[in-house]
Amino acid sequence: MLTVEGKWIWDSWYCRDDQGLWHAFFLQADRSLGNPELRHWNVTWGLATSPDLRKWTYRGTVFRPSKTPSFDDLTIWTGCVVRNDRNSWTLFYTGTSRAEEGKIQRIGRASSADLVHWRRQGLALERTGENAEYYEGCVPRRWKDCSLRDPWVIRDPEGSGWLMYFTARSPMPSDTNASGAIGVAHSHDLVNWQLQPPVYVGSFGEIEVPQVFQRGDKWFCLFCTHSQCWSEEFKRNYPGEPVAGIHYLAADHPLGPWKPADGPFLYGTSDCEIYAGRLLTHGDQDYLLGFISGPEERFSGTICDPIPIHFDACGRLALVEPRSPDPPTD
């Protein structure tokens, strides 16, 4: 697994360079803080590289909160990296500010030629302008923050430009645990983004760290959530107790309609064993990587070894459960 001495690491995102080397970016914080809950407010980004998703080399800290007053001078949270049309790299990430006590989340942009040295490019997306009414603002008695984070950017499969998916909330459902949303925005150039209505609302209070991808003629959206975020309706219809971990939505089109996948939760446990999963393809095999969590008082703060993932006979995602290595043979 991917570990960094003296640090907790959690949400991660990945890209592969022209030489086939994997780059893992991840949130990190010093274990000297003592309380794992403090990690969210004392965060930087680490970078590690690997030829095979198993043997990792830590490359150090590559991004920090802004040193001057800005939308990202308090925290920098989960992001994604894409290769842009200029054959360099564009990074999208979540930022919060000290002036707002971290309550309002926005999405920023940075650029790099080498995946190591990043130059801030300012704001990419916030809850303003046309279609902003579809997204919940700060309502203290309803939710803890103004959610607009965890960007995931892909090329628009039906035309020029790009789609950005992100974690958000809708003001519409009366059940706050049915207000979690996957938002979307469109851009022609990765710079100017137009906020669109959410592509999915419901089932959970938070739908975190979305990753949208296509397999065959089907679309999938990985996400993670906690057991206390399940809506009453989802609990009634699910054949089992609420769990925390990784699940997914399915659709026939990248803009939906999306719905929670039929069948069991993809990877869920009562104590949130693995969270914030990412699907990666290495060779001819798909894998899931996420951070090992557990209860906050026993937070692990490492990233698991890749878990093979495949599509079952019904077209659903399924995992090959991780197991202990076989004993060495003579």
C-alpha positions as CSV (number, residue, x, y, z in Angstrom):
1,M,0.0,0.0,0.0
2,L,1.0,3.7,-0.4
3,T,2.1,5.1,2.9
4,V,4.1,8.3,3.9
5,E,6.1,8.3,7.1
6,G,4.8,10.8,9.6
7,K,1.7,11.7,7.6
8,W,-1.9,10.7,7.2
9,I,-3.0,10.5,3.6
10,W,-6.5,10.2,2.2
11,D,-8.4,11.3,-0.9
12,S,-6.3,10.7,-4.0
13,W,-6.5,11.2,-7.8
14,Y,-4.2,9.9,-10.5
15,C,-2.9,10.4,-14.0
16,R,-0.4,8.6,-16.2
17,D,2.4,10.4,-18.1
18,D,3.7,9.6,-21.6
19,Q,6.2,7.1,-20.2
20,G,3.5,5.1,-18.5
21,L,4.4,6.3,-15.0
22,W,1.5,6.7,-12.7
23,H,1.3,9.9,-10.6
24,A,-0.8,9.8,-7.4
25,F,-1.8,13.1,-5.9
26,F,-3.3,12.9,-2.4
27,L,-4.3,15.0,0.6
28,Q,-1.8,14.7,3.4
29,A,-1.4,16.1,7.0
30,D,1.2,15.6,9.7
31,R,0.4,12.8,12.2
32,S,1.9,15.1,14.9
33,L,-1.4,16.9,15.0
34,G,-2.6,14.0,17.2
35,N,-6.3,14.2,16.3
36,P,-7.0,12.8,12.8
37,E,-10.0,15.2,12.5
38,L,-7.6,18.1,12.4
39,R,-6.2,16.9,9.2
40,H,-8.9,18.5,7.1
41,W,-7.8,22.0,8.2
42,N,-4.0,21.4,8.0
43,V,-3.8,19.9,4.6
44,T,-1.2,19.9,1.7
45,W,-0.9,17.7,-1.3
46,G,1.7,14.9,-1.7
47,L,2.8,13.2,-4.9
48,A,4.0,9.7,-5.4
49,T,4.9,7.8,-8.6
50,S,4.6,4.2,-9.6
51,P,5.2,2.0,-12.6
52,D,2.5,-0.5,-11.6
53,L,0.2,1.0,-8.9
54,R,2.0,-1.1,-6.2
55,K,5.5,0.1,-5.8
56,W,5.3,3.8,-4.9
57,T,8.0,6.5,-4.6
58,Y,7.1,9.5,-2.5
59,R,8.0,12.8,-4.3
60,G,7.2,15.2,-1.5
61,T,4.7,18.1,-1.1
62,V,3.7,19.7,-4.4
63,F,0.8,22.1,-3.5
64,R,-0.2,24.2,-0.4
65,P,-2.9,26.6,0.5
66,S,-2.4,30.1,-0.9
67,K,0.0,32.3,1.1
68,T,-2.1,35.4,0.3
69,P,-5.8,36.1,0.8
70,S,-7.7,34.0,-1.7
71,F,-10.5,31.5,-2.1
72,D,-8.0,28.7,-1.2
73,D,-5.9,30.3,1.6
74,L,-7.3,27.9,4.3
75,T,-7.6,24.5,2.6
76,I,-6.9,22.8,-0.7
77,W,-9.0,19.6,-1.0
78,T,-9.7,16.9,-3.6
79,G,-9.1,17.5,-7.3
80,C,-8.3,15.9,-10.6
81,V,-5.7,16.3,-13.4
82,V,-6.4,16.2,-17.2
83,R,-4.1,16.6,-20.2
84,N,-5.2,19.8,-22.0
85,D,-5.2,20.7,-25.7
86,R,-1.8,22.3,-25.3
87,N,-0.3,19.0,-24.4
88,S,0.4,20.1,-20.8
89,W,-1.6,19.4,-17.6
90,T,-4.5,21.2,-16.0
91,L,-5.5,20.6,-12.4
92,F,-8.9,21.3,-10.8
93,Y,-9.2,21.4,-7.0
94,T,-11.4,22.4,-4.1
95,G,-10.5,25.5,-2.1
96,T,-11.9,27.2,1.0
97,S,-10.9,30.6,2.6
98,R,-10.0,31.8,6.0
99,A,-12.3,34.9,5.6
100,E,-15.3,32.5,5.3
101,E,-14.1,30.1,8.0
102,G,-14.0,27.3,5.3
103,K,-17.8,27.3,4.9
104,I,-18.0,28.0,1.2
105,Q,-16.3,25.7,-1.3
106,R,-15.1,26.7,-4.7
107,I,-13.2,25.0,-7.5
108,G,-9.8,26.4,-8.6
109,R,-7.5,25.7,-11.5
110,A,-3.7,25.3,-11.9
111,S,-1.4,24.3,-14.7
112,S,1.9,22.3,-15.0
113,A,4.2,21.1,-17.7
114,D,5.8,18.3,-15.6
115,L,3.1,17.3,-13.0
116,V,5.3,18.5,-10.2
117,H,5.5,22.3,-10.4
118,W,2.0,23.9,-10.4
119,R,1.0,27.5,-11.2
120,R,-2.3,28.8,-9.9
121,Q,-4.7,30.0,-12.5
122,G,-7.5,31.3,-10.2
123,L,-11.1,30.4,-9.9
124,A,-12.7,27.9,-12.2
125,L,-16.2,27.4,-10.8
126,E,-18.4,28.8,-8.0
127,R,-22.1,28.9,-7.1
128,T,-23.0,32.1,-9.0
129,G,-24.8,33.1,-12.2
130,E,-27.2,31.1,-14.3
131,N,-28.4,27.8,-12.7
132,A,-27.0,28.7,-9.3
133,E,-30.5,28.3,-7.8
134,Y,-30.2,24.6,-8.3
135,Y,-27.5,24.4,-5.7
136,E,-27.9,24.8,-2.0
137,G,-26.0,27.7,-0.4
138,C,-25.1,28.0,3.3
139,V,-28.0,27.0,5.5
140,P,-26.4,26.4,8.9
141,R,-29.4,24.5,10.4
142,R,-29.7,22.3,7.4
143,W,-26.1,21.4,6.5
144,K,-22.5,22.1,7.7
145,D,-21.2,23.9,4.7
146,C,-21.9,25.2,1.1
147,S,-20.9,22.1,-0.9
148,L,-19.2,22.5,-4.3
149,R,-16.1,20.3,-4.4
150,D,-14.3,17.2,-5.6
151,P,-14.2,18.1,-9.3
152,W,-13.9,15.3,-11.9
153,V,-13.3,16.5,-15.5
154,I,-13.7,14.5,-18.7
155,R,-13.9,15.5,-22.4
156,D,-17.5,16.0,-23.5
157,P,-18.2,12.7,-25.5
158,E,-20.9,14.4,-27.6
159,G,-19.0,17.5,-28.9
160,S,-16.2,19.9,-28.3
161,G,-15.3,20.9,-24.8
162,W,-15.3,19.4,-21.3
163,L,-17.7,18.3,-18.6
164,M,-16.9,18.9,-14.9
165,Y,-18.8,16.8,-12.3
166,F,-18.6,17.7,-8.6
167,T,-20.1,17.1,-5.2
168,A,-22.9,19.5,-4.3
169,R,-26.3,19.7,-2.6
170,S,-29.8,20.6,-3.8
171,P,-32.1,23.0,-1.9
172,M,-35.2,21.1,-3.1
173,P,-35.7,17.9,-1.0
174,S,-37.2,18.4,2.4
175,D,-35.1,15.5,3.7
176,T,-31.7,16.9,4.1
177,N,-30.3,13.4,3.6
178,A,-32.0,13.2,0.2
179,S,-30.3,16.5,-0.9
180,G,-26.9,15.2,-2.0
181,A,-26.2,16.0,-5.6
182,I,-23.8,15.4,-8.4
183,G,-23.4,18.8,-10.1
184,V,-22.1,19.4,-13.6
185,A,-20.6,22.3,-15.6
186,H,-19.5,22.7,-19.2
187,S,-16.5,24.4,-20.8
188,H,-15.2,24.8,-24.3
189,D,-11.7,25.6,-23.2
190,L,-11.1,24.4,-19.5
191,V,-11.1,28.0,-18.5
192,N,-14.6,29.4,-18.7
193,W,-17.2,27.1,-17.1
194,Q,-21.0,27.3,-17.3
195,L,-22.9,25.9,-14.4
196,Q,-25.7,23.4,-15.4
197,P,-28.5,21.9,-13.3
198,P,-27.4,18.8,-11.3
199,V,-27.4,15.4,-13.1
200,Y,-28.5,13.6,-10.0
201,V,-30.2,14.5,-6.7
202,G,-31.3,12.2,-3.9
203,S,-30.6,9.0,-1.9
204,F,-27.8,10.6,0.4
205,G,-27.0,13.8,2.2
206,E,-23.5,13.7,0.7
207,I,-22.3,12.1,-2.6
208,E,-18.6,12.6,-2.4
209,V,-15.6,12.2,-4.7
210,P,-17.4,11.4,-8.0
211,Q,-15.6,9.7,-10.9
212,V,-17.5,9.3,-14.1
213,F,-16.4,6.8,-16.8
214,Q,-17.8,4.7,-19.6
215,R,-17.7,1.0,-20.2
216,G,-19.2,-0.2,-23.5
217,D,-22.5,1.7,-23.9
218,K,-23.0,2.3,-20.2
219,W,-21.9,5.1,-17.9
220,F,-20.9,4.8,-14.3
221,C,-20.3,7.3,-11.5
222,L,-18.3,6.1,-8.5
223,F,-18.9,8.0,-5.3
224,C,-18.5,7.6,-1.5
225,T,-20.8,8.3,1.4
226,H,-21.3,7.6,5.1
227,S,-24.0,5.5,6.7
228,Q,-25.4,8.5,8.6
229,C,-26.0,10.2,5.2
230,W,-28.5,7.6,3.9
231,S,-32.0,9.0,3.2
232,E,-35.0,7.4,4.7
233,E,-36.2,6.3,1.3
234,F,-32.9,4.7,0.3
235,K,-32.8,2.9,3.7
236,R,-36.3,1.5,3.1
237,N,-35.4,0.2,-0.3
238,Y,-32.0,-1.2,0.4
239,P,-31.8,-4.9,1.5
240,G,-29.4,-4.4,4.4
241,E,-28.2,-2.0,7.1
242,P,-26.6,1.4,6.1
243,V,-22.9,1.1,5.5
244,A,-20.1,3.6,4.8
245,G,-17.9,3.4,1.7
246,I,-17.9,3.3,-2.0
247,H,-20.9,2.8,-4.4
248,Y,-21.9,4.0,-7.8
249,L,-24.6,5.4,-10.1
250,A,-25.4,4.1,-13.5
251,A,-26.8,5.7,-16.7
252,D,-27.1,5.3,-20.5
253,H,-25.8,8.9,-21.1
254,P,-23.2,11.0,-19.3
255,L,-25.8,13.6,-18.4
256,G,-28.2,10.9,-17.1
257,P,-30.8,10.1,-16.0
258,W,-28.6,8.5,-13.3
259,K,-29.8,6.1,-10.7
260,P,-28.1,4.2,-7.9
261,A,-26.9,0.8,-9.1
262,D,-29.0,-2.2,-8.3
263,G,-27.6,-4.9,-6.0
264,P,-25.2,-4.6,-3.1
265,F,-23.2,-1.6,-2.1
266,L,-19.9,-1.9,-4.0
267,Y,-17.6,-1.7,-1.0
268,G,-19.3,-0.7,2.3
269,T,-18.7,-1.6,5.9
270,S,-20.1,-0.4,9.2
271,D,-16.8,1.3,10.2
272,C,-15.9,2.8,6.8
273,E,-12.9,0.5,5.9
274,I,-12.1,2.0,2.5
275,Y,-13.3,5.4,1.2
276,A,-12.9,7.8,-1.8
277,G,-12.3,5.0,-4.3
278,R,-10.8,5.6,-7.8
279,L,-11.1,3.2,-10.7
280,L,-7.8,2.9,-12.6
281,T,-6.9,0.7,-15.6
282,H,-3.5,-0.8,-15.7
283,G,-2.8,-3.2,-18.5
284,D,-6.0,-5.0,-19.3
285,Q,-7.3,-4.9,-15.7
286,D,-9.5,-2.4,-13.9
287,Y,-8.6,-1.7,-10.2
288,L,-10.1,0.2,-7.3
289,L,-7.8,2.3,-5.1
290,G,-9.0,4.2,-2.0
291,F,-7.8,5.3,1.4
292,I,-8.0,3.0,4.4
293,S,-10.1,4.8,6.9
294,G,-11.9,3.2,9.8
295,P,-13.3,5.0,12.8
296,E,-11.7,8.5,13.3
297,E,-10.1,7.5,16.5
298,R,-8.3,4.7,14.7
299,F,-7.9,6.5,11.3
300,S,-5.3,4.7,9.2
301,G,-4.4,7.3,6.6
302,T,-2.9,5.1,3.9
303,I,-4.0,4.1,0.4
304,C,-4.8,0.5,-0.2
305,D,-3.2,-1.8,-2.7
306,P,-5.2,-2.0,-6.0
307,I,-8.3,-4.2,-5.7
308,P,-9.3,-5.9,-9.0
309,I,-12.7,-4.8,-10.2
310,H,-14.8,-6.3,-13.0
311,F,-18.3,-6.3,-14.4
312,D,-20.5,-9.2,-13.4
313,A,-23.0,-11.1,-15.5
314,C,-25.6,-8.4,-14.9
315,G,-23.3,-5.6,-16.0
316,R,-22.7,-4.4,-12.5
317,L,-19.4,-3.5,-10.9
318,A,-18.0,-6.1,-8.6
319,L,-14.8,-6.4,-6.6
320,V,-12.4,-9.2,-6.0
321,E,-12.1,-8.9,-2.2
322,P,-8.6,-8.1,-1.0
323,R,-6.9,-10.9,0.9
324,S,-3.6,-11.6,2.6
325,P,-0.7,-12.4,0.3
326,D,0.0,-16.1,-0.3
327,P,2.9,-17.4,1.8
328,P,6.2,-17.7,0.0
329,T,7.1,-21.0,-1.7
330,D,10.5,-22.6,-2.0
